[in-house]
Amino acid sequence: MSCLGKRCGFNIDLTRQAVGCSQGDGSCFDARILSAAQTDFHDQALIDATSKIQEIIRNIPADSKDRQLSFLNTNMGLLLAWVEHDQPIPAGAITGKHPDTAIASALRLSFPSESK
């Protein structure tokens, strides 16, 4: 099952070190980047970047554990992850409703310096 829009939410199973997606708040969705015609808000630079990102995603080999490539949407940004979809939420799982510090720790996030 694919998760698009606000149908799915992530949950992090700390015991298994696994991420699942189930009914939720839109914090988990398929790793899919949309294309659009050139406009003032989607210029040629963004069209070119979109094409490159789509190519990178297409070239990621399929997961050996049959998980889906997904984006996890956090308050801190997006994370690309292999996700088990339509799984029950385990007891004690970390979800998008937890504080950012708990999510960052559970996902083992690192933050690049913002030098732009």
Buried (B, 14 or more C-beta within 10 A) or exposed (E): EEBEEEBBBBBBBEEEEBBBBBEBBBBBBBBEBEEEEEEEEBEEEBBEEBEEEBEEBEEEEEEEEEBBBBBBBBEEEEBEBBBBBEBEBBEEBBBBEBEEEBBBBBBEBEEEEEEE
